[in-house]
Amino acid sequence: MDWHTFFVVIHVVGTVLGTGGATFAEVFLLKALRDGIIEPFEAEDLKVIYRVLRIGFVLVVISGFGLLVLARLEDHAQYLYSPRLWAKLMIVAILAVGIIVWRARWLPQRVSVVLGSALSFSAWYAALVLGLWRSLDLSFPLILGAYVVWFFVVLLVQHFVRRALGIAV
């Protein structure tokens, strides 16, 4: 197996762990918050899911860095100018911000949970779509604008789902 294939496989595994983890984090968080109390066993489940999310994030960052270095070393610098690549890099930065927001002790817990959850969920799915949609030929601002719209859609849907389930976050 060559280095490119190795990094792509690691990148895909990281994205799958992140996207799946974000999905399960939402489901388990809703389940845990339904009665207004996060029981110890629910907290343990959430810790495992958040660990999977962190592992996915680390794999995406390391493999993405490897792919960038490889593109440069193998004289494929044209890929470094792709709007899709820059959008992916921005999404990874948003994921990092989401991690910080989730862990923020300086924010009210409600804000931390709502924003961190929406940032994580929307960014992981955006990363998945950007990775799969190879023929996407949009400018960086347009891709980023689409992400911002997607983030607010996720925020709104999460709000209505929590409301429908009677969850006060």
C-alpha angles and dihedrals in degrees: 000000000000124000094256093055091045093053093044092052091049089047092052092047090050092049092048092050091047097046093042091044092051090051094049091043089058094047095045093043091053090047092049095046095047094091093036094246128088104218119213093254090049090050089052091052090050091048090055092048092049089049089054089050091052092048090050090049093050092048091050093048096046095043092043090053089048091052091049092051091046092050090052095045094046092051096250093129091142088077089061089067096053115123088216091057092049090048089052090050090051091050090053088051089050089051089053090051089049090054090050092048092049090053096039112128091180092065123075108263092242092056092044093052096043097045097036091050094048093044093050097044096044095043096049092050091045089052090050093050093045090050094049100039098077096165094055106131106179132127121260094250091051093050091047091047090052089051092052090052090047091050092054091046089053091046091051095045091048090050093052093044091052090046093049090050092047094243116154109199 
